[in-house]
Amino acid sequence: MAVAYAARCEGVAPGWEPLPVQYADYTLWQRELLGDEGDSESVGASQVEFWRSELAGGPDELTLPFDRSRPVVASYAGDVVEMSFDERVHRGVVSLARERGASVFMVMQAAVAALLSRLGAGEDIPIGSPVAGRLDEALDDLVGFFVNTLVLRTDVSGDPSFADLVERVRETDLRAFGAQDVPFERLVEALNPVRSMGRHPLFQVALAFQNAPVSDLEMPGLDVLAEPGPTGAAKFDLSFNLSESFTGSGDPAGISGGIEFATDVFDRATIERMVGWLTHLLEEVLADPRQPVSRARILEDTELAQVLNGWNDTRQEVPGAALPTLFEEQVARTPDAVAVVFEGVELSYREVNERANRLARLLVGGGAGPERFVAVALPRSAELVIALLAVLKTGAAYVPIDPEYPADRIAYILGDADPMAVITVEVGGVELPADTARIALDGPATREALDARAPGDLADAERLAPLQSDAP
């Protein structure tokens, strides 16, 4: 552009140097390089197979700290929050990269993956990253689109140190860079991941590092500056876009850029906090790269105080009554409201309470009361809820028995707890020791006995001892 502008200002045509190749040459070369994917020996087939193995078992979608649920169809509306790291952080990143035989990009990728893992995204963090695709000097001055996208899978499992995580990233990235020729869209077709109109396939977080040398654009009579042009769009949930700057002597002068985010799922305030978290994490891990990434503090002092103190301030005055009393008070407030639902059967508070009262009176007659135990060996059912409530109404404590326990385990529990009886069922019940006192809810004798009991709430005079909230 500069050459053409200067020439036209002089009233002449630009004197272009002939290029060694044209874009069509590149496309033909790429087709020849990749070969026929039907041929297992071709580069294209081997690279597709590499990615099939490299991305096998990866997450379809990262669990990110969204402010709201993902829409069914993405709007691709977006915004950008700027961020920067000073020369001190930049020097630390460069130093660690050299120490580990990695690049600055790899250190920043490890930092982003560690942050996302700390924010709940899990231990398997796929990050998309663009590669320039200009692997031959003959392409340097050729106008055309060569960029491809790689999926860089980051393993944060086992709580590694940050130094170890950088080495993991280095190994993964070098493997990926060796298989960067297959176009991303072809890779998606070949791998056929679970698709959604609401998110990007294979990855939802991208990292771009602009570290290619940039020439000044000099035009006669003009001062030309490069300025970011906000688009109001976001292709991914999160895009970390970073670039390095250097002093005149080539020393690190800082890393700057921004986080582009999808406004479908994120608020700007959340991303602004994320910038702070990433800054804190980098400062922590660069100060001690051998500490596990889980120990790096990422929160501001005010945020930490909110988590440890504000959200844990759960003090609340509660009634001093026992649970059966609280339940009976709820029955009085909403007697006809649904209390229990099981397999299409609905029971109101009144029905549950009355059935529990009848069973409680039957249990009291058998010796159930405070400081005693009643075992409950029932399958998941409405009767299980009623039985537990009935035991509590007597003042006794219940001993839960899973009907699927082995017989010897059930016998051991019963021998240890010494309950006054076991509430169970005849049909589909559990195998109990022969001398065990049992109350079979579906037995005719039990049903007759329950029908003879009053449905009203028990008074302390009916119990073996008054109901106390501090009893077992």
C-alpha beads as a LAMMPS data file, in Angstrom:
LAMMPS data file: protein, C-alpha beads

472 atoms
471 bonds

1 atom types
1 bond types

-500.0 500.0 xlo xhi
-500.0 500.0 ylo yhi
-500.0 500.0 zlo zhi

Masses

1 110.0

Atoms # bond

1 1 1 0.000 0.000 0.000
2 1 1 2.815 2.415 0.916
3 1 1 4.694 1.746 -2.331
4 1 1 1.550 2.229 -4.416
5 1 1 0.557 5.421 -2.556
6 1 1 3.990 6.992 -2.938
7 1 1 4.090 6.143 -6.649
8 1 1 0.625 7.568 -7.354
9 1 1 1.528 10.751 -5.481
10 1 1 4.319 11.117 -8.031
11 1 1 1.906 10.439 -10.876
12 1 1 3.463 7.098 -11.847
13 1 1 2.533 3.466 -11.545
14 1 1 4.174 1.517 -8.704
15 1 1 7.253 -0.421 -9.741
16 1 1 6.423 -3.795 -8.270
17 1 1 9.070 -6.476 -7.950
18 1 1 7.750 -9.682 -9.535
19 1 1 6.686 -12.187 -6.861
20 1 1 8.171 -15.687 -6.990
21 1 1 4.707 -17.293 -6.462
22 1 1 1.056 -16.357 -6.735
23 1 1 -1.819 -17.319 -4.446
24 1 1 -2.963 -19.933 -6.931
25 1 1 0.474 -21.541 -6.646
26 1 1 -0.021 -21.803 -2.890
27 1 1 -3.404 -23.467 -3.226
28 1 1 -2.013 -25.999 -5.686
29 1 1 0.949 -26.636 -3.404
30 1 1 -1.325 -27.193 -0.390
31 1 1 -3.500 -29.613 -2.343
32 1 1 -0.412 -31.510 -3.503
33 1 1 1.063 -31.525 0.032
34 1 1 -2.069 -32.878 1.734
35 1 1 -2.797 -35.420 -0.990
36 1 1 -5.801 -37.712 -1.040
37 1 1 -7.253 -38.329 2.430
38 1 1 -8.397 -41.688 1.153
39 1 1 -4.729 -42.639 0.955
40 1 1 -3.624 -43.572 4.469
41 1 1 -0.037 -42.678 3.548
42 1 1 -0.890 -39.096 2.563
43 1 1 0.000 -36.086 4.721
44 1 1 -3.648 -35.065 4.922
45 1 1 -4.759 -38.487 6.162
46 1 1 -1.961 -38.709 8.732
47 1 1 -2.668 -35.224 10.076
48 1 1 -6.403 -35.885 10.362
49 1 1 -5.599 -39.098 12.233
50 1 1 -3.239 -37.171 14.507
51 1 1 -5.991 -34.721 15.421
52 1 1 -8.511 -37.513 15.858
53 1 1 -6.216 -39.052 18.471
54 1 1 -5.093 -35.724 19.977
55 1 1 -8.634 -34.473 20.600
56 1 1 -10.300 -37.781 21.507
57 1 1 -12.325 -37.565 24.698
58 1 1 -12.054 -33.798 24.952
59 1 1 -14.899 -31.703 26.352
60 1 1 -17.589 -30.590 23.913
61 1 1 -18.044 -27.411 25.922
62 1 1 -16.030 -25.703 28.645
63 1 1 -17.772 -24.800 31.880
64 1 1 -17.000 -21.095 32.064
65 1 1 -18.146 -18.609 34.736
66 1 1 -21.089 -17.356 32.685
67 1 1 -23.344 -14.590 33.942
68 1 1 -26.328 -16.215 32.225
69 1 1 -27.232 -19.356 30.317
70 1 1 -26.020 -19.820 26.783
71 1 1 -28.721 -19.044 24.202
72 1 1 -29.861 -21.766 21.833
73 1 1 -28.548 -19.708 18.905
74 1 1 -25.557 -17.421 19.406
75 1 1 -25.990 -13.774 18.425
76 1 1 -22.184 -13.277 18.076
77 1 1 -22.547 -9.887 19.758
78 1 1 -19.357 -8.997 21.605
79 1 1 -17.285 -6.444 23.426
80 1 1 -13.632 -6.021 24.441
81 1 1 -11.939 -5.290 27.755
82 1 1 -8.370 -4.059 27.430
83 1 1 -5.546 -5.400 29.589
84 1 1 -1.820 -4.949 29.983
85 1 1 1.079 -6.438 31.917
86 1 1 4.042 -4.251 32.820
87 1 1 7.667 -4.827 31.871
88 1 1 8.313 -6.662 35.154
89 1 1 5.742 -9.331 34.322
90 1 1 6.930 -9.385 30.717
91 1 1 10.520 -10.028 31.840
92 1 1 9.332 -12.825 34.102
93 1 1 7.395 -14.463 31.273
94 1 1 10.393 -14.221 28.924
95 1 1 12.751 -15.599 31.585
96 1 1 10.512 -18.577 32.388
97 1 1 10.014 -19.296 28.688
98 1 1 13.778 -19.420 28.118
99 1 1 14.320 -21.561 31.195
100 1 1 11.783 -24.131 30.002
101 1 1 12.709 -24.035 26.319
102 1 1 9.283 -22.628 25.516
103 1 1 7.928 -19.496 23.859
104 1 1 6.243 -16.495 25.438
105 1 1 3.038 -17.660 23.756
106 1 1 3.283 -21.030 25.545
107 1 1 3.720 -19.388 28.943
108 1 1 0.679 -17.196 28.350
109 1 1 -1.305 -20.217 27.149
110 1 1 -0.418 -22.033 30.382
111 1 1 -1.538 -18.985 32.381
112 1 1 -4.876 -18.739 30.572
113 1 1 -5.497 -22.493 30.965
114 1 1 -4.589 -22.360 34.670
115 1 1 -6.958 -19.429 35.210
116 1 1 -9.865 -21.134 33.431
117 1 1 -9.258 -24.314 35.415
118 1 1 -9.276 -22.310 38.647
119 1 1 -12.580 -20.737 37.562
120 1 1 -14.238 -24.154 37.223
121 1 1 -13.557 -25.130 33.603
122 1 1 -12.055 -28.476 34.610
123 1 1 -8.666 -30.055 33.965
124 1 1 -8.909 -30.460 30.177
125 1 1 -8.774 -27.022 28.558
126 1 1 -8.884 -26.866 24.733
127 1 1 -7.808 -23.460 23.420
128 1 1 -8.041 -22.404 19.794
129 1 1 -5.164 -20.450 18.351
130 1 1 -4.489 -19.007 14.889
131 1 1 -1.234 -19.807 13.092
132 1 1 0.128 -17.565 10.339
133 1 1 0.513 -20.367 7.797
134 1 1 3.355 -18.569 5.998
135 1 1 5.944 -21.292 6.392
136 1 1 7.963 -20.332 3.295
137 1 1 9.814 -17.051 2.640
138 1 1 8.324 -17.001 -0.846
139 1 1 4.972 -16.157 0.772
140 1 1 6.190 -13.124 2.752
141 1 1 5.059 -10.440 0.279
142 1 1 2.119 -12.321 -1.184
143 1 1 -1.336 -10.964 -0.381
144 1 1 -3.688 -13.745 0.616
145 1 1 -5.273 -15.589 3.522
146 1 1 -3.012 -18.305 4.908
147 1 1 -4.136 -18.373 8.548
148 1 1 -5.291 -21.672 10.026
149 1 1 -6.683 -22.498 13.477
150 1 1 -5.216 -25.140 15.793
151 1 1 -6.841 -26.672 18.869
152 1 1 -4.258 -26.707 21.658
153 1 1 -5.409 -29.035 24.406
154 1 1 -4.016 -28.145 27.841
155 1 1 -3.822 -30.799 30.575
156 1 1 -4.112 -29.234 34.032
157 1 1 -4.771 -32.524 35.855
158 1 1 -2.792 -33.618 38.904
159 1 1 -2.354 -30.076 40.208
160 1 1 0.986 -29.433 38.464
161 1 1 3.369 -26.630 39.240
162 1 1 3.234 -23.762 36.768
163 1 1 6.698 -24.682 35.477
164 1 1 5.501 -28.237 34.787
165 1 1 2.358 -26.909 33.143
166 1 1 4.463 -24.799 30.773
167 1 1 6.404 -27.930 29.791
168 1 1 3.140 -29.809 29.167
169 1 1 1.952 -26.953 26.972
170 1 1 5.262 -26.944 25.084
171 1 1 5.006 -30.658 24.283
172 1 1 1.382 -30.350 23.174
173 1 1 1.963 -27.256 21.050
174 1 1 4.998 -28.657 19.255
175 1 1 2.998 -31.743 18.291
176 1 1 0.169 -29.525 17.075
177 1 1 2.453 -27.216 15.055
178 1 1 3.713 -30.289 13.224
179 1 1 0.189 -31.012 11.971
180 1 1 -1.027 -27.513 11.106
181 1 1 -1.694 -27.982 7.391
182 1 1 -5.192 -29.489 7.521
183 1 1 -7.717 -26.612 7.323
184 1 1 -9.757 -26.266 10.513
185 1 1 -13.088 -26.528 8.710
186 1 1 -11.956 -29.841 7.184
187 1 1 -10.919 -31.021 10.636
188 1 1 -14.374 -30.285 12.032
189 1 1 -15.935 -32.269 9.194
190 1 1 -13.622 -35.225 9.820
191 1 1 -13.961 -35.284 13.622
192 1 1 -17.699 -34.489 13.532
193 1 1 -18.013 -33.209 17.131
194 1 1 -21.361 -32.541 18.814
195 1 1 -22.642 -29.422 17.067
196 1 1 -24.632 -26.528 18.458
197 1 1 -25.886 -23.221 17.068
198 1 1 -25.030 -21.661 20.407
199 1 1 -21.257 -22.283 20.535
200 1 1 -18.141 -22.920 18.486
201 1 1 -17.130 -26.567 17.886
202 1 1 -14.025 -28.124 19.511
203 1 1 -13.166 -24.987 21.512
204 1 1 -14.877 -21.873 22.859
205 1 1 -11.807 -19.991 24.115
206 1 1 -9.156 -18.596 21.767
207 1 1 -5.676 -17.187 22.327
208 1 1 -3.940 -15.078 19.689
209 1 1 -0.422 -13.760 20.196
210 1 1 0.657 -11.046 17.784
211 1 1 4.431 -11.394 17.835
212 1 1 5.260 -11.078 14.141
213 1 1 7.478 -8.048 13.338
214 1 1 5.443 -5.050 12.204
215 1 1 6.892 -2.503 9.780
216 1 1 6.004 1.169 10.029
217 1 1 3.598 2.247 7.308
218 1 1 5.236 5.340 5.834
219 1 1 3.331 7.449 3.296
220 1 1 4.439 10.857 2.013
221 1 1 2.631 13.698 3.783
222 1 1 0.842 11.382 6.237
223 1 1 1.277 10.235 9.826
224 1 1 -0.019 6.656 9.980
225 1 1 -0.899 4.819 13.181
226 1 1 -2.461 1.382 13.686
227 1 1 -5.533 1.532 15.921
228 1 1 -7.831 -1.340 16.930
229 1 1 -11.252 -1.125 15.358
230 1 1 -13.946 -2.552 17.650
231 1 1 -16.399 -4.696 15.720
232 1 1 -19.040 -5.262 18.389
233 1 1 -18.799 -8.968 17.571
234 1 1 -17.322 -12.067 19.209
235 1 1 -16.774 -15.343 17.415
236 1 1 -15.966 -17.238 20.621
237 1 1 -17.006 -17.082 24.272
238 1 1 -13.589 -15.641 25.136
239 1 1 -10.696 -14.484 22.951
240 1 1 -7.427 -13.459 24.589
241 1 1 -5.569 -11.211 22.113
242 1 1 -2.059 -10.231 23.205
243 1 1 1.080 -8.649 21.787
244 1 1 4.564 -7.811 23.068
245 1 1 6.352 -4.479 23.029
246 1 1 10.077 -3.829 23.438
247 1 1 12.397 -0.956 24.233
248 1 1 14.774 0.464 21.647
249 1 1 17.457 -1.885 22.942
250 1 1 15.163 -4.912 22.590
251 1 1 14.308 -5.371 26.275
252 1 1 10.785 -6.459 27.306
253 1 1 8.542 -3.418 27.714
254 1 1 5.208 -5.068 28.439
255 1 1 2.439 -7.283 27.114
256 1 1 -0.843 -5.674 26.126
257 1 1 -4.091 -6.570 24.429
258 1 1 -7.602 -7.398 25.461
259 1 1 -10.236 -10.033 26.090
260 1 1 -12.985 -10.147 23.494
261 1 1 -16.096 -11.736 24.996
262 1 1 -19.558 -12.846 23.941
263 1 1 -22.151 -10.574 25.522
264 1 1 -24.661 -13.431 25.201
265 1 1 -23.099 -15.041 28.274
266 1 1 -20.787 -12.496 29.938
267 1 1 -21.172 -9.088 31.537
268 1 1 -18.376 -6.582 31.065
269 1 1 -17.799 -6.426 34.841
270 1 1 -17.047 -10.158 34.926
271 1 1 -14.394 -9.839 32.222
272 1 1 -12.879 -6.834 33.996
273 1 1 -12.525 -8.996 37.102
274 1 1 -11.074 -11.778 34.946
275 1 1 -8.326 -9.412 33.789
276 1 1 -7.440 -8.800 37.434
277 1 1 -7.483 -12.524 38.208
278 1 1 -5.133 -13.292 35.318
279 1 1 -2.788 -10.523 36.446
280 1 1 -2.672 -11.844 40.012
281 1 1 -2.145 -15.406 38.822
282 1 1 0.764 -14.418 36.560
283 1 1 2.449 -12.454 39.342
284 1 1 2.079 -15.397 41.741
285 1 1 3.327 -18.160 39.431
286 1 1 6.219 -16.081 38.076
287 1 1 7.359 -15.341 41.645
288 1 1 7.429 -19.090 42.345
289 1 1 6.944 -21.242 39.212
290 1 1 7.352 -24.429 41.254
291 1 1 4.253 -23.908 43.371
292 1 1 1.095 -25.790 42.293
293 1 1 -1.217 -23.625 40.216
294 1 1 -4.025 -24.364 42.685
295 1 1 -2.199 -22.359 45.354
296 1 1 -1.722 -19.212 43.304
297 1 1 -3.967 -16.515 44.720
298 1 1 -6.088 -14.838 42.070
299 1 1 -8.607 -12.808 44.085
300 1 1 -8.408 -9.212 45.206
301 1 1 -8.428 -8.650 48.994
302 1 1 -12.031 -7.440 48.853
303 1 1 -13.075 -10.474 46.786
304 1 1 -11.322 -12.859 49.171
305 1 1 -13.047 -11.226 52.140
306 1 1 -16.397 -11.594 50.380
307 1 1 -15.819 -15.302 49.709
308 1 1 -14.443 -16.190 53.141
309 1 1 -16.600 -13.913 55.273
310 1 1 -19.416 -12.241 53.363
311 1 1 -20.886 -15.299 51.675
312 1 1 -20.215 -17.458 54.745
313 1 1 -22.126 -15.166 57.082
314 1 1 -24.964 -17.667 57.421
315 1 1 -26.021 -16.778 60.943
316 1 1 -29.781 -16.893 61.235
317 1 1 -32.179 -17.249 64.105
318 1 1 -33.938 -20.600 63.901
319 1 1 -36.814 -21.966 66.008
320 1 1 -35.782 -24.110 68.944
321 1 1 -38.533 -26.668 68.288
322 1 1 -37.971 -30.270 67.227
323 1 1 -38.447 -31.185 63.569
324 1 1 -41.831 -32.949 64.058
325 1 1 -43.198 -29.792 65.690
326 1 1 -41.937 -27.625 62.801
327 1 1 -43.569 -30.007 60.326
328 1 1 -46.877 -29.899 62.185
329 1 1 -46.769 -26.101 62.128
330 1 1 -46.334 -26.243 58.344
331 1 1 -49.302 -28.630 58.129
332 1 1 -51.405 -26.060 59.948
333 1 1 -50.304 -23.346 57.487
334 1 1 -50.710 -25.312 54.229
335 1 1 -52.667 -28.516 54.918
336 1 1 -53.656 -29.091 51.303
337 1 1 -50.338 -28.188 49.659
338 1 1 -48.436 -31.041 48.017
339 1 1 -45.772 -32.399 50.392
340 1 1 -44.606 -35.633 48.721
341 1 1 -44.626 -36.763 45.092
342 1 1 -43.599 -40.257 44.048
343 1 1 -44.258 -41.984 40.697
344 1 1 -47.343 -39.911 39.943
345 1 1 -48.815 -40.136 43.473
346 1 1 -49.170 -36.834 45.349
347 1 1 -49.720 -36.550 49.086
348 1 1 -50.687 -33.338 50.849
349 1 1 -49.160 -32.144 54.115
350 1 1 -52.316 -33.227 55.932
351 1 1 -52.197 -36.754 54.439
352 1 1 -48.512 -37.243 55.229
353 1 1 -48.985 -35.938 58.778
354 1 1 -52.022 -38.091 59.545
355 1 1 -50.372 -41.276 58.238
356 1 1 -47.198 -40.492 60.165
357 1 1 -49.228 -39.882 63.357
358 1 1 -50.971 -43.261 63.071
359 1 1 -47.630 -45.044 62.559
360 1 1 -46.005 -43.074 65.405
361 1 1 -48.725 -44.227 67.837
362 1 1 -48.169 -47.821 66.710
363 1 1 -44.422 -47.432 67.312
364 1 1 -44.906 -45.879 70.762
365 1 1 -47.056 -48.845 71.683
366 1 1 -44.135 -51.100 70.759
367 1 1 -41.657 -49.183 72.917
368 1 1 -40.323 -46.476 70.588
369 1 1 -39.326 -43.252 72.296
370 1 1 -36.431 -40.960 73.213
371 1 1 -33.015 -42.690 73.465
372 1 1 -34.326 -45.670 71.460
373 1 1 -33.765 -46.662 67.824
374 1 1 -36.137 -47.767 65.090
375 1 1 -34.643 -49.246 61.925
376 1 1 -36.189 -48.288 58.576
377 1 1 -35.571 -50.708 55.694
378 1 1 -37.782 -49.384 52.911
379 1 1 -37.180 -48.752 49.225
380 1 1 -37.399 -45.223 47.823
381 1 1 -41.092 -44.381 48.193
382 1 1 -43.650 -42.078 49.806
383 1 1 -43.877 -44.629 52.638
384 1 1 -40.178 -44.064 53.392
385 1 1 -40.790 -40.340 54.032
386 1 1 -43.816 -41.121 56.227
387 1 1 -41.928 -43.777 58.219
388 1 1 -38.965 -41.476 58.952
389 1 1 -41.304 -38.710 60.102
390 1 1 -43.248 -41.179 62.279
391 1 1 -40.075 -42.323 64.055
392 1 1 -39.112 -38.708 64.778
393 1 1 -42.593 -38.018 66.157
394 1 1 -42.062 -40.739 68.797
395 1 1 -38.823 -39.059 69.919
396 1 1 -36.728 -42.026 68.758
397 1 1 -33.876 -41.940 66.246
398 1 1 -34.125 -43.854 62.976
399 1 1 -31.479 -46.212 61.617
400 1 1 -31.575 -46.194 57.802
401 1 1 -31.059 -49.582 56.156
402 1 1 -30.528 -49.765 52.390
403 1 1 -32.663 -52.734 51.186
404 1 1 -29.857 -53.597 48.745
405 1 1 -27.295 -54.132 51.509
406 1 1 -25.973 -57.716 51.840
407 1 1 -27.771 -59.739 54.505
408 1 1 -24.690 -60.002 56.726
409 1 1 -24.236 -56.208 56.689
410 1 1 -27.889 -55.682 57.660
411 1 1 -27.519 -58.204 60.472
412 1 1 -24.408 -56.398 61.744
413 1 1 -26.163 -53.009 61.758
414 1 1 -29.172 -54.373 63.585
415 1 1 -26.990 -56.143 66.139
416 1 1 -25.001 -52.972 66.760
417 1 1 -27.930 -50.511 66.949
418 1 1 -30.385 -52.846 68.757
419 1 1 -33.553 -51.166 67.403
420 1 1 -36.901 -51.899 69.000
421 1 1 -38.231 -52.911 65.561
422 1 1 -37.584 -52.705 61.812
423 1 1 -40.105 -50.936 59.575
424 1 1 -40.175 -52.793 56.265
425 1 1 -42.522 -54.354 53.705
426 1 1 -43.455 -57.970 53.018
427 1 1 -43.371 -57.650 49.219
428 1 1 -39.866 -56.808 48.009
429 1 1 -38.586 -56.409 51.564
430 1 1 -35.151 -57.199 52.934
431 1 1 -33.779 -60.371 54.429
432 1 1 -33.749 -59.929 58.215
433 1 1 -32.453 -62.132 61.024
434 1 1 -35.117 -64.545 62.237
435 1 1 -35.497 -63.003 65.700
436 1 1 -35.957 -59.429 64.432
437 1 1 -39.115 -57.576 65.447
438 1 1 -40.578 -56.129 62.295
439 1 1 -43.453 -53.894 61.221
440 1 1 -44.471 -54.702 57.652
441 1 1 -46.388 -51.701 56.356
442 1 1 -48.113 -53.732 53.633
443 1 1 -49.134 -56.537 55.992
444 1 1 -52.872 -56.917 56.773
445 1 1 -52.292 -56.879 60.551
446 1 1 -50.279 -53.658 60.366
447 1 1 -52.841 -51.981 58.151
448 1 1 -55.622 -52.902 60.563
449 1 1 -53.597 -51.613 63.517
450 1 1 -52.832 -48.327 61.760
451 1 1 -56.483 -47.765 60.835
452 1 1 -57.378 -48.121 64.526
453 1 1 -54.978 -45.328 65.564
454 1 1 -55.989 -41.654 65.789
455 1 1 -54.669 -39.355 63.003
456 1 1 -54.159 -36.271 65.187
457 1 1 -50.815 -34.969 66.393
458 1 1 -49.248 -36.768 69.339
459 1 1 -49.135 -35.035 72.726
460 1 1 -46.171 -35.465 75.073
461 1 1 -48.452 -37.376 77.422
462 1 1 -48.816 -40.087 74.763
463 1 1 -45.061 -40.509 74.352
464 1 1 -42.754 -42.432 76.662
465 1 1 -41.041 -39.111 77.408
466 1 1 -41.488 -35.501 76.229
467 1 1 -40.107 -34.590 72.795
468 1 1 -36.792 -32.724 73.092
469 1 1 -34.954 -31.012 70.241
470 1 1 -31.566 -32.155 71.553
471 1 1 -32.475 -35.849 71.667
472 1 1 -30.826 -38.150 69.066

Bonds

1 1 1 2
2 1 2 3
3 1 3 4
4 1 4 5
5 1 5 6
6 1 6 7
7 1 7 8
8 1 8 9
9 1 9 10
10 1 10 11
11 1 11 12
12 1 12 13
13 1 13 14
14 1 14 15
15 1 15 16
16 1 16 17
17 1 17 18
18 1 18 19
19 1 19 20
20 1 20 21
21 1 21 22
22 1 22 23
23 1 23 24
24 1 24 25
25 1 25 26
26 1 26 27
27 1 27 28
28 1 28 29
29 1 29 30
30 1 30 31
31 1 31 32
32 1 32 33
33 1 33 34
34 1 34 35
35 1 35 36
36 1 36 37
37 1 37 38
38 1 38 39
39 1 39 40
40 1 40 41
41 1 41 42
42 1 42 43
43 1 43 44
44 1 44 45
45 1 45 46
46 1 46 47
47 1 47 48
48 1 48 49
49 1 49 50
50 1 50 51
51 1 51 52
52 1 52 53
53 1 53 54
54 1 54 55
55 1 55 56
56 1 56 57
57 1 57 58
58 1 58 59
59 1 59 60
60 1 60 61
61 1 61 62
62 1 62 63
63 1 63 64
64 1 64 65
65 1 65 66
66 1 66 67
67 1 67 68
68 1 68 69
69 1 69 70
70 1 70 71
71 1 71 72
72 1 72 73
73 1 73 74
74 1 74 75
75 1 75 76
76 1 76 77
77 1 77 78
78 1 78 79
79 1 79 80
80 1 80 81
81 1 81 82
82 1 82 83
83 1 83 84
84 1 84 85
85 1 85 86
86 1 86 87
87 1 87 88
88 1 88 89
89 1 89 90
90 1 90 91
91 1 91 92
92 1 92 93
93 1 93 94
94 1 94 95
95 1 95 96
96 1 96 97
97 1 97 98
98 1 98 99
99 1 99 100
100 1 100 101
101 1 101 102
102 1 102 103
103 1 103 104
104 1 104 105
105 1 105 106
106 1 106 107
107 1 107 108
108 1 108 109
109 1 109 110
110 1 110 111
111 1 111 112
112 1 112 113
113 1 113 114
114 1 114 115
115 1 115 116
116 1 116 117
117 1 117 118
118 1 118 119
119 1 119 120
120 1 120 121
121 1 121 122
122 1 122 123
123 1 123 124
124 1 124 125
125 1 125 126
126 1 126 127
127 1 127 128
128 1 128 129
129 1 129 130
130 1 130 131
131 1 131 132
132 1 132 133
133 1 133 134
134 1 134 135
135 1 135 136
136 1 136 137
137 1 137 138
138 1 138 139
139 1 139 140
140 1 140 141
141 1 141 142
142 1 142 143
143 1 143 144
144 1 144 145
145 1 145 146
146 1 146 147
147 1 147 148
148 1 148 149
149 1 149 150
150 1 150 151
151 1 151 152
152 1 152 153
153 1 153 154
154 1 154 155
155 1 155 156
156 1 156 157
157 1 157 158
158 1 158 159
159 1 159 160
160 1 160 161
161 1 161 162
162 1 162 163
163 1 163 164
164 1 164 165
165 1 165 166
166 1 166 167
167 1 167 168
168 1 168 169
169 1 169 170
170 1 170 171
171 1 171 172
172 1 172 173
173 1 173 174
174 1 174 175
175 1 175 176
176 1 176 177
177 1 177 178
178 1 178 179
179 1 179 180
180 1 180 181
181 1 181 182
182 1 182 183
183 1 183 184
184 1 184 185
185 1 185 186
186 1 186 187
187 1 187 188
188 1 188 189
189 1 189 190
190 1 190 191
191 1 191 192
192 1 192 193
193 1 193 194
194 1 194 195
195 1 195 196
196 1 196 197
197 1 197 198
198 1 198 199
199 1 199 200
200 1 200 201
201 1 201 202
202 1 202 203
203 1 203 204
204 1 204 205
205 1 205 206
206 1 206 207
207 1 207 208
208 1 208 209
209 1 209 210
210 1 210 211
211 1 211 212
212 1 212 213
213 1 213 214
214 1 214 215
215 1 215 216
216 1 216 217
217 1 217 218
218 1 218 219
219 1 219 220
220 1 220 221
221 1 221 222
222 1 222 223
223 1 223 224
224 1 224 225
225 1 225 226
226 1 226 227
227 1 227 228
228 1 228 229
229 1 229 230
230 1 230 231
231 1 231 232
232 1 232 233
233 1 233 234
234 1 234 235
235 1 235 236
236 1 236 237
237 1 237 238
238 1 238 239
239 1 239 240
240 1 240 241
241 1 241 242
242 1 242 243
243 1 243 244
244 1 244 245
245 1 245 246
246 1 246 247
247 1 247 248
248 1 248 249
249 1 249 250
250 1 250 251
251 1 251 252
252 1 252 253
253 1 253 254
254 1 254 255
255 1 255 256
256 1 256 257
257 1 257 258
258 1 258 259
259 1 259 260
260 1 260 261
261 1 261 262
262 1 262 263
263 1 263 264
264 1 264 265
265 1 265 266
266 1 266 267
267 1 267 268
268 1 268 269
269 1 269 270
270 1 270 271
271 1 271 272
272 1 272 273
273 1 273 274
274 1 274 275
275 1 275 276
276 1 276 277
277 1 277 278
278 1 278 279
279 1 279 280
280 1 280 281
281 1 281 282
282 1 282 283
283 1 283 284
284 1 284 285
285 1 285 286
286 1 286 287
287 1 287 288
288 1 288 289
289 1 289 290
290 1 290 291
291 1 291 292
292 1 292 293
293 1 293 294
294 1 294 295
295 1 295 296
296 1 296 297
297 1 297 298
298 1 298 299
299 1 299 300
300 1 300 301
301 1 301 302
302 1 302 303
303 1 303 304
304 1 304 305
305 1 305 306
306 1 306 307
307 1 307 308
308 1 308 309
309 1 309 310
310 1 310 311
311 1 311 312
312 1 312 313
313 1 313 314
314 1 314 315
315 1 315 316
316 1 316 317
317 1 317 318
318 1 318 319
319 1 319 320
320 1 320 321
321 1 321 322
322 1 322 323
323 1 323 324
324 1 324 325
325 1 325 326
326 1 326 327
327 1 327 328
328 1 328 329
329 1 329 330
330 1 330 331
331 1 331 332
332 1 332 333
333 1 333 334
334 1 334 335
335 1 335 336
336 1 336 337
337 1 337 338
338 1 338 339
339 1 339 340
340 1 340 341
341 1 341 342
342 1 342 343
343 1 343 344
344 1 344 345
345 1 345 346
346 1 346 347
347 1 347 348
348 1 348 349
349 1 349 350
350 1 350 351
351 1 351 352
352 1 352 353
353 1 353 354
354 1 354 355
355 1 355 356
356 1 356 357
357 1 357 358
358 1 358 359
359 1 359 360
360 1 360 361
361 1 361 362
362 1 362 363
363 1 363 364
364 1 364 365
365 1 365 366
366 1 366 367
367 1 367 368
368 1 368 369
369 1 369 370
370 1 370 371
371 1 371 372
372 1 372 373
373 1 373 374
374 1 374 375
375 1 375 376
376 1 376 377
377 1 377 378
378 1 378 379
379 1 379 380
380 1 380 381
381 1 381 382
382 1 382 383
383 1 383 384
384 1 384 385
385 1 385 386
386 1 386 387
387 1 387 388
388 1 388 389
389 1 389 390
390 1 390 391
391 1 391 392
392 1 392 393
393 1 393 394
394 1 394 395
395 1 395 396
396 1 396 397
397 1 397 398
398 1 398 399
399 1 399 400
400 1 400 401
401 1 401 402
402 1 402 403
403 1 403 404
404 1 404 405
405 1 405 406
406 1 406 407
407 1 407 408
408 1 408 409
409 1 409 410
410 1 410 411
411 1 411 412
412 1 412 413
413 1 413 414
414 1 414 415
415 1 415 416
416 1 416 417
417 1 417 418
418 1 418 419
419 1 419 420
420 1 420 421
421 1 421 422
422 1 422 423
423 1 423 424
424 1 424 425
425 1 425 426
426 1 426 427
427 1 427 428
428 1 428 429
429 1 429 430
430 1 430 431
431 1 431 432
432 1 432 433
433 1 433 434
434 1 434 435
435 1 435 436
436 1 436 437
437 1 437 438
438 1 438 439
439 1 439 440
440 1 440 441
441 1 441 442
442 1 442 443
443 1 443 444
444 1 444 445
445 1 445 446
446 1 446 447
447 1 447 448
448 1 448 449
449 1 449 450
450 1 450 451
451 1 451 452
452 1 452 453
453 1 453 454
454 1 454 455
455 1 455 456
456 1 456 457
457 1 457 458
458 1 458 459
459 1 459 460
460 1 460 461
461 1 461 462
462 1 462 463
463 1 463 464
464 1 464 465
465 1 465 466
466 1 466 467
467 1 467 468
468 1 468 469
469 1 469 470
470 1 470 471
471 1 471 472
